Amino acid sequence: MDGTLIDTEPLWGIATYELGELLGRPLTPEVRAKTVGGSFANTLGIVAKWAGYSLVDGDLEHYRTWMYARMGELFAEGIECNPGVADILASLAQRGTPMLVTTNTERELADPCIDAIGREYFTDTITGDEVAHPKPAADMYLEAARRVGAEPRDCLVFEDSWSGMSAAADAGCVVLGLAERVPAGVTPFDPRVFVGASAADVDMWFSAAR
């Protein structure tokens, strides 16, 4: 969702840099990059290690509450779909293609984003707090395939983060990676191609990547 359907990664970046300052050491871009696409627990662990901060009981809940409140403030300034995404979703939904949002963002913050994108497009949604192991584990994509009664190899996934691409590939899905570098088993894809595309184009991309 974040970075693929909507461009919230810059907002997550703002909050994550601020988290580094809260823990006592400003992040470098390289450290910030390691947190992209991960769960909040993963992000907190990376930032705390960088800052030399020893986490204690209650810190995860405390800093999650802070992060979600800060992201709520940033989301309130407005959320828009990435270029071309809304038209593709409408075309796929019109012909009845099952689609799911699979995001490591927890339900509390994911719902406002899903509503902004258009909840009516999706058969279902799965968030990071609803699976035993979030991305980069394959759980979320295996569950998504199960919910629509499909084999993972018959599912097409668009992902922009390394953890998300790895998760989908490990699940056995066909994966288009919206990034300059992609893991093994993932086909690089330029998101600019979304503009003006339709369900027929998605079929073509799927066939080419299989």
Sequence and secondary structure as in RCSB ss.txt:
>XXXX:A:sequence
MDGTLIDTEPLWGIATYELGELLGRPLTPEVRAKTVGGSFANTLGIVAKWAGYSLVDGDLEHYRTWMYARMGELF
AEGIECNPGVADILASLAQRGTPMLVTTNTERELADPCIDAIGREYFTDTITGDEVAHPKPAADMYLEAARRVGA
EPRDCLVFEDSWSGMSAAADAGCVVLGLAERVPAGVTPFDPRVFVGASAADVDMWFSAAR
>XXXX:A:secstr
 BTTTB  HHHHHHHHHHHHHHTTS   HHHHHHHTT  HHHHHHHHHHHHT    TTHHHHHHHHHHHHHHHHH
TT   B TTHHHHHHHHHHTT   EEEESS HHHHHHHHHHH GGG SEEEEGGGSSS TTSSHHHHHHHHHTT 
 GGG EEEE SHHHHHHHHHHT EEEE SSS  TTEEE  GGGGTT  HHHHHHHHHHH 
